[in-house]
Amino acid sequence: MSLSTLADQIGAICVAVKPLFLLLEAHGLAADRLHADDTTVPLLAKLKTSVARIWDYVRDDRPFGGPAPPVALCYYSSDRRGEHPRAHLAGYTGILQVDRYAGFNALFAEGWADKPMTRANCWVHARREFFKLVDIRQQLKRNKKKGTAPLISPLATEALEIIDRLFVIERDINGKPSAERLAVRQELSAPIVAELEAWMHETRSKLSRHDAVAKAIAYLQNDWAGFTTFLADGRICLSNNAAERQLRSVARGRKAWLFVGSDRGGQRAAMMFSLFGTARLNDVDPLAWFTDVLARIADIPQNRLHELLPWHWKAAQQQAAEEIAA
């Protein structure tokens, strides 16, 4: 079959399942907290490929014991301008877990909808800035051509030891109710954050602003409020890994399908990433679920369309299996 025929078939499928995607979107954007991230995707252009983007927004309430099913929403854009997340999240005013990409900044400013979002920065990104200074393997790769020896920064090691104590606490309270998580953080995490803040202030005062450790400290200090919001709300996670995990399928796929052929192709791909990503988050076999969806969606009444959502579909399949077993 020709590529154009296959693309047309995917286009027809996207039209058929768009009502289901809209239900997923409504469920995702009703969350109190969302994870947001983006990654590059090559876009076929004349004599070259340009750099487009896949954005993802993940609702996953499981870390604080929430009962709502998880959802992954993906969108495509031909560039990385901040207007895209503003359009995706128009009217959303909850908690947004992000990295420090400046394109998200407008979402946290006064005048956004009826109130600005609450920003929760990713501690994994902050930790990574220090980890680069003690990671011998990566330094060897970067310095191979230069012939320089790797250096382990004792100051970066100190910072990592403090930050890692926060992650140990988070592992112990993962899945607990938000009130319990908040109480533990106020008792155990807050003193560690205060210790880190004092260490950063003292250490940075002794370093050149061009020093690598000083730059890693600045990454935290330049938006310290965004990094410490987790101490005031048990629903917030310490990392943005939920969004980053969903983009792995995009990163892996780039080596197989190489690029999207057009903006329309990118939009179709984003919808497929949303549907299959949500299925995986709910421990549903994407192939089995989507095969059944395509067989039923044309005939199912609109007021029963929600039955095809992955979590409802999974429950129905389990109930049918139990009835057969009985």
C-alpha positions as CSV (number, residue, x, y, z in Angstrom):
1,M,0.0,0.0,0.0
2,S,1.2,3.5,-0.8
3,L,2.2,5.9,1.9
4,S,-0.6,8.3,0.9
5,T,-3.2,5.6,1.2
6,L,-2.0,4.7,4.7
7,A,-2.0,8.4,5.6
8,D,-5.5,8.8,4.4
9,Q,-6.6,5.8,6.4
10,I,-5.1,7.2,9.6
11,G,-6.8,10.5,8.8
12,A,-10.2,8.8,8.5
13,I,-9.5,7.0,11.8
14,C,-8.7,10.3,13.5
15,V,-12.0,11.8,12.3
16,A,-13.9,8.8,13.7
17,V,-12.3,8.8,17.1
18,K,-12.1,12.6,17.7
19,P,-15.2,12.5,19.9
20,L,-13.5,10.1,22.1
21,F,-10.4,12.3,22.2
22,L,-12.5,15.2,23.3
23,L,-13.9,13.2,26.2
24,L,-10.3,12.4,27.2
25,E,-9.4,16.1,26.9
26,A,-12.3,17.2,29.1
27,H,-11.3,14.7,31.7
28,G,-7.7,15.7,31.6
29,L,-8.3,19.4,31.8
30,A,-10.6,19.0,34.8
31,A,-7.7,17.9,36.9
32,D,-6.5,19.8,40.0
33,R,-2.9,19.2,38.8
34,L,-1.3,18.6,35.4
35,H,2.2,17.7,34.3
36,A,3.4,19.5,31.1
37,D,6.4,19.0,28.8
38,D,7.3,19.0,25.1
39,T,9.8,17.3,22.8
40,T,11.1,17.8,19.3
41,V,9.7,16.1,16.2
42,P,11.2,16.4,12.7
43,L,8.8,18.0,10.2
44,L,9.4,17.3,6.5
45,A,10.1,20.5,4.6
46,K,11.5,21.3,1.2
47,L,15.0,19.8,0.9
48,K,15.3,19.4,4.7
49,T,13.4,18.7,7.9
50,S,12.5,21.5,10.3
51,V,11.9,21.1,14.1
52,A,8.3,20.9,15.2
53,R,7.0,20.0,18.7
54,I,4.8,17.5,20.5
55,W,3.4,18.9,23.7
56,D,2.0,16.6,26.4
57,Y,-0.2,17.2,29.5
58,V,-0.6,14.4,31.9
59,R,-3.3,14.0,34.6
60,D,-2.1,11.4,37.1
61,D,-3.6,11.6,40.6
62,R,-2.2,8.3,41.8
63,P,0.8,9.8,43.6
64,F,-1.6,11.5,46.1
65,G,-4.2,8.7,46.2
66,G,-6.6,10.3,43.8
67,P,-9.3,8.0,42.3
68,A,-9.5,9.7,38.9
69,P,-8.1,7.6,36.0
70,P,-4.9,9.0,34.4
71,V,-4.9,10.7,31.0
72,A,-2.2,11.7,28.6
73,L,-3.1,14.6,26.2
74,C,-0.7,15.4,23.3
75,Y,-0.8,18.3,20.8
76,Y,1.3,19.2,17.8
77,S,2.8,22.5,16.8
78,S,5.2,23.6,14.1
79,D,7.3,25.6,16.5
80,R,7.9,26.1,20.3
81,R,6.3,29.5,20.8
82,G,4.6,30.1,24.2
83,E,1.3,30.8,22.5
84,H,0.8,27.0,22.1
85,P,0.6,26.0,25.7
86,R,-1.5,29.0,26.4
87,A,-4.0,27.8,23.7
88,H,-3.9,24.2,25.0
89,L,-4.6,25.3,28.6
90,A,-7.0,28.2,27.9
91,G,-9.0,28.7,31.1
92,Y,-7.1,26.1,33.2
93,T,-6.2,27.4,36.6
94,G,-4.9,24.5,38.6
95,I,-1.4,23.3,39.5
96,L,1.0,22.9,36.5
97,Q,4.2,20.9,37.0
98,V,6.8,22.0,34.5
99,D,10.4,22.6,33.8
100,R,11.7,26.1,33.6
101,Y,10.9,26.7,29.9
102,A,10.1,30.4,29.6
103,G,7.1,29.7,27.3
104,F,5.1,28.6,30.3
105,N,5.7,31.8,32.3
106,A,2.6,33.6,31.0
107,L,0.4,30.9,32.5
108,F,1.5,31.9,36.0
109,A,1.0,35.7,35.5
110,E,-1.9,37.8,36.9
111,G,-4.7,38.1,34.5
112,W,-4.6,34.5,33.3
113,A,-8.3,33.4,33.2
114,D,-9.9,34.1,36.6
115,K,-6.6,33.4,38.5
116,P,-3.1,32.4,37.6
117,M,-2.0,28.8,37.7
118,T,0.2,27.5,40.5
119,R,3.7,26.7,39.3
120,A,5.5,23.6,40.5
121,N,9.0,23.2,39.2
122,C,10.7,19.9,38.6
123,W,13.4,19.0,41.1
124,V,14.8,16.3,38.7
125,H,15.8,19.1,36.3
126,A,17.5,21.0,39.2
127,R,19.3,17.9,40.4
128,R,20.5,17.2,36.9
129,E,22.5,20.5,36.8
130,F,24.5,19.3,39.8
131,F,24.7,15.7,38.6
132,K,26.4,16.8,35.3
133,L,29.4,18.0,37.5
134,V,29.9,14.5,39.1
135,D,29.0,12.2,36.2
136,I,32.3,10.8,35.1
137,R,30.9,8.8,32.2
138,Q,29.3,11.8,30.5
139,Q,32.3,13.9,31.1
140,L,34.5,11.3,29.4
141,K,32.2,11.3,26.4
142,R,32.3,15.1,26.1
143,N,36.0,15.5,26.8
144,K,37.2,12.6,24.6
145,K,38.1,14.8,21.7
146,K,39.6,17.4,24.0
147,G,41.7,14.9,25.9
148,T,41.0,16.5,29.2
149,A,40.4,14.5,32.4
150,P,37.0,14.4,34.1
151,L,36.5,16.4,37.3
152,I,34.2,15.6,40.2
153,S,33.0,18.7,42.0
154,P,32.8,18.2,45.8
155,L,30.4,21.1,46.0
156,A,28.0,19.5,43.5
157,T,28.3,16.3,45.5
158,E,27.2,18.2,48.6
159,A,24.1,19.6,46.8
160,L,23.2,16.1,45.5
161,E,23.4,14.6,48.9
162,I,20.9,17.2,50.3
163,I,18.5,16.9,47.3
164,D,18.5,13.1,47.4
165,R,17.3,13.1,50.9
166,L,14.1,14.9,49.6
167,F,13.6,12.1,47.1
168,V,13.9,9.4,49.7
169,I,11.1,11.0,51.7
170,E,9.0,11.3,48.5
171,R,9.4,7.6,47.8
172,D,8.0,6.7,51.2
173,I,4.9,8.9,50.8
174,N,4.1,8.1,47.2
175,G,0.4,7.1,46.9
176,K,-0.6,8.4,50.3
177,P,-3.4,11.0,50.7
178,S,-2.4,14.6,50.0
179,A,-3.0,15.6,53.7
180,E,-0.7,12.9,54.9
181,R,1.9,13.8,52.3
182,L,1.8,17.5,53.3
183,A,2.2,16.7,57.0
184,V,5.3,14.6,56.3
185,R,6.8,17.2,54.1
186,Q,6.2,20.0,56.7
187,E,7.9,17.8,59.3
188,L,10.7,16.2,57.3
189,S,11.2,18.0,54.0
190,A,10.9,21.6,55.1
191,P,14.1,21.5,57.3
192,I,16.0,19.9,54.4
193,V,14.9,22.6,52.0
194,A,15.9,25.3,54.5
195,E,19.3,23.6,54.8
196,L,19.7,23.6,51.0
197,E,18.7,27.2,50.7
198,A,21.3,28.3,53.4
199,W,23.9,26.1,51.7
200,M,23.2,27.7,48.3
201,H,23.4,31.2,49.6
202,E,26.7,30.6,51.4
203,T,28.3,28.7,48.6
204,R,27.3,31.0,45.8
205,S,28.7,34.0,47.6
206,K,32.1,32.4,47.4
207,L,32.0,31.5,43.7
208,S,32.4,33.3,40.5
209,R,29.2,33.8,38.6
210,H,30.7,31.9,35.7
211,D,31.5,28.8,37.9
212,A,29.5,25.7,36.9
213,V,28.3,25.1,40.5
214,A,27.2,28.7,40.7
215,K,25.1,28.3,37.5
216,A,23.5,25.2,38.9
217,I,22.6,27.0,42.1
218,A,21.2,29.9,40.1
219,Y,18.9,27.5,38.3
220,L,17.2,26.9,41.6
221,Q,17.4,30.3,43.1
222,N,16.0,32.2,40.1
223,D,12.6,30.6,40.8
224,W,12.9,29.3,44.3
225,A,9.2,29.9,44.9
226,G,8.3,27.5,42.1
227,F,10.5,24.8,43.6
228,T,9.1,25.1,47.1
229,T,5.4,25.0,46.4
230,F,5.4,21.3,47.1
231,L,5.8,22.1,50.8
232,A,2.4,23.8,50.8
233,D,0.4,21.3,48.8
234,G,0.4,17.5,49.1
235,R,-0.9,17.0,45.6
236,I,2.3,18.3,44.0
237,C,5.0,15.9,42.9
238,L,8.7,16.6,43.3
239,S,9.4,15.8,39.7
240,N,7.8,16.2,36.2
241,N,8.6,12.6,35.3
242,A,5.0,11.7,34.6
243,A,5.0,14.0,31.5
244,E,8.5,13.0,30.4
245,R,7.7,9.3,30.5
246,Q,4.8,9.9,28.0
247,L,7.2,11.5,25.5
248,R,9.5,8.5,25.4
249,S,7.3,6.9,22.8
250,V,7.9,10.0,20.6
251,A,11.6,9.9,21.1
252,R,11.8,6.2,20.4
253,G,9.6,6.5,17.4
254,R,11.7,9.2,15.7
255,K,14.3,6.5,14.7
256,A,11.6,4.5,13.0
257,W,9.3,6.9,11.3
258,L,12.0,9.7,11.0
259,F,9.6,12.7,10.6
260,V,6.0,13.8,10.3
261,G,5.1,14.6,6.7
262,S,3.0,17.7,7.3
263,D,1.3,19.8,10.0
264,R,-1.8,17.7,9.5
265,G,0.2,14.5,9.9
266,G,1.7,15.9,13.2
267,Q,-1.8,16.6,14.5
268,R,-2.9,13.1,13.7
269,A,0.2,11.7,15.4
270,A,-0.5,13.7,18.5
271,M,-4.0,12.3,18.7
272,M,-2.7,8.8,18.4
273,F,-0.1,9.4,21.1
274,S,-2.9,10.7,23.4
275,L,-5.1,7.6,22.8
276,F,-2.5,5.0,23.1
277,G,-0.6,6.8,26.0
278,T,-3.9,7.0,28.0
279,A,-4.5,3.3,27.4
280,R,-1.0,2.4,28.7
281,L,-1.5,4.6,31.8
282,N,-4.6,2.6,32.6
283,D,-2.9,-0.8,32.1
284,V,-5.0,-1.4,29.0
285,D,-3.5,-3.2,25.9
286,P,-3.7,-0.4,23.3
287,L,-4.1,-2.8,20.4
288,A,-7.0,-4.8,21.9
289,W,-8.7,-1.6,23.1
290,F,-8.4,0.4,19.9
291,T,-9.4,-2.5,17.7
292,D,-12.6,-2.8,19.7
293,V,-13.1,1.0,19.6
294,L,-12.9,1.1,15.8
295,A,-15.4,-1.8,15.5
296,R,-18.0,-0.1,17.8
297,I,-17.6,3.7,17.6
298,A,-19.7,4.2,14.5
299,D,-22.8,2.5,16.1
300,I,-22.6,3.4,19.7
301,P,-25.0,6.2,20.8
302,Q,-23.4,9.5,21.8
303,N,-24.6,9.3,25.3
304,R,-22.8,6.0,25.7
305,L,-19.5,7.1,24.1
306,H,-17.9,7.2,27.5
307,E,-18.1,3.4,27.7
308,L,-15.2,3.3,25.2
309,L,-12.8,5.3,27.4
310,P,-10.0,3.0,28.4
311,W,-10.8,2.7,32.1
312,H,-14.6,2.0,31.5
313,W,-13.6,-0.5,28.7
314,K,-11.3,-2.3,31.0
315,A,-13.9,-2.6,33.7
316,A,-16.4,-4.0,31.2
317,Q,-13.9,-6.5,30.0
318,Q,-13.1,-7.6,33.5
319,Q,-16.8,-7.9,34.4
320,A,-17.5,-10.0,31.2
321,A,-14.6,-12.3,32.1
322,E,-15.9,-12.8,35.6
323,E,-19.3,-13.7,34.3
324,I,-17.9,-16.2,31.9
325,A,-15.8,-17.7,34.7
326,A,-18.9,-18.0,37.0
